[in-house]
Amino acid sequence: MATAAGSGAAAAAAGETGAVGLGRLMRLLRPWRRQLLIALVAAVGAAFCAVALTGTAAWLIATAAGQVPVLTLMVAIVLVRACGVGRGVLRYVERLTGHAAVLTMLVTVRRQLVGGLADRLRHGRLALTDAGALTRVNTDVDELQDAFLRGVLPYLASLVVCAAATVVSGIIYPLAGLVLLVAMLLSMIAVPLLTARATAADQRALVRARAERDTEVATLLAASDGMIIDDRWRQGVDRLSTAEQRLQGARDSENRRSALTLALAVAVTGLACVLIVGAGLGAVRSGSLSPVLLAVVVLLPLSLTDLVAAAGDCAAALGRTKAAAARVLGLLDTSAADQGSGVGGAGGRGVGGGPAGAGSAGGSGAGVGGAVVDGAGAGGSGAVVDGASVDSAGGSTAGAVDGAVAGSAVSRAAERLPEPARMPVVQLRDVAVRWPGAEVDAVSGVTLTLGPGRRVVVLGPSGSGKSTLLALLLGLLPLSRGSISVDGQEVAGPGDPLPDGLLPAAWLSPQAHLFDSTIERNLLLASSSGGTASKEELEKACRAAGLTNWIKTLPDGLQTAVGPGGLAVSGGERQRIALARALLADRPLLLADEPAAHLDAATADHVTAAVLAPDPVRCTVLVTHRESDADLADEVLRLS
């Protein structure tokens, strides 16, 4: 993905700040409506307790000043205590149920969004920079939670309680109720509307500034080596500093408007108190209102200050959420449209009607180790990136290992193709493949048969199309000529990629990526049991990869930390760990792309022998430039 600063800012700013209907945002939460209703009731109860606490305390203090018998005050004393306890308990229930539902929704949206991004990247239709994609997955999705938690929920709770307080004031003293009604109309309706209008420009400026800042960060990180060599890093840091200052300026502007909104809301309630005092004193003197009730109706507007002040924040939060939702849901809609038209799936030749979507790692679609997808999706069908499963049929859960972000190449969580119990017989007939935008084929004239237990070695010099062939088998590239059949049925022709889910594969790259965690946790990324594995399964995978003897020499065994990027282990052991991870995924097809590259001859021989170890179920395709590897193969395909 491109990371140019100018294109990044333009892509992030253009068309991203449109509004999305509040109803559509709430529809995202429909599966959790019961929990949300509980949260709303609890929020109303907590706000009511806060207001009742103030009103009851005012009555209690004013009544006690008249030195009445203690028994007269007992009910009020108990009510004050009950409101104090109830406020905290109900607030806890509201936070617990509301956040549980909303955070679960975020997981679902983020999973679908990453799947959509991966699918569009795979087909060369992702018009986003690295920074833009990161903003969608991280910041924009996080902001969706504000629609309910900081927008709808507190506003509805405040509205209900303020209306109830106005009715109570009107019953006690009609003029006080009228004053409070006007104050609430201004504070709860007029001020939020003005806030939404006033902050719209600030939010657009904030989006643009954040896009520029994120683009500068991505550009600086991507080109850091070259900048250091050319001594251009200072210019990059200066641009980043300037972008950060613009972002901070946009935040300051938004904060000033929020402070002004808060001051306006407080001023309205304060003015209401003053007016009620002025009118109420006359009523007390005339005998139509008792002094105790005057204290109650005067302090009641003050108890509503927190609720009224939150109304402006609710409007600002909904504005931010709408802008973020426009970007997130717009991308999901586009991905869904692509899937419906066949762009994101198997084209017109899909088998079984499976959903579109496949995973790719890296920036080009061919993928390099480094993007690791949660092994929770290993129960489905798909590929495995450096041994970590890429669920190409949908439904794997995006995860993270020790802070390393994990992506999920899924299309839809609810649609999953059944995983084949065996390796099908796959026939490639005179196939040719080219990369998107290329005018000539990277590889052509390939005829090959893959099946259970077969070991195929692909030999050829650099640039002969060996890795391109693997990209075809992973479903990352369409055919430009020829056809592919599975168990005798043609599934792909010119212009079609391999249908998703037909070849559940593990992919082993020459740059095996290890996360800064333990050996065991790096292996469990690809476990076919959904991120867990028995001791016997781990030992079997390690033994097949030739890791057993080395692990026995480690004081902590499988709990040994591998360091950032696997720097604490040698290159050979890094490849063996990646191989064990691929084997633990238990896929019927293993695709190994130069796994012995950069290793010494002895270590390379051991790794290659482990990759090509006979297996009656699994089919292995090894891409290599070492002629000696051909001795272990059932078939050798030579490319030139």
Beta strands, then each sheet from edge to edge (+ up, - down):
strand 1: 382-385
strand 2: 388-391
strand 3: 400-401
strand 4: 404-405
strand 5: 426-433
strand 6: 443-450
strand 7: 455-459
strand 8: 479-486
strand 9: 489-492
strand 10: 505-508
strand 11: 589-593
strand 12: 619-624
strand 13: 635-638
sheet 1: 1+ 2-
sheet 2: 3+ 4-
sheet 3: 6+ 5- 8+ 9-
sheet 4: 10+ 11+ 12+ 7+ 13+
end
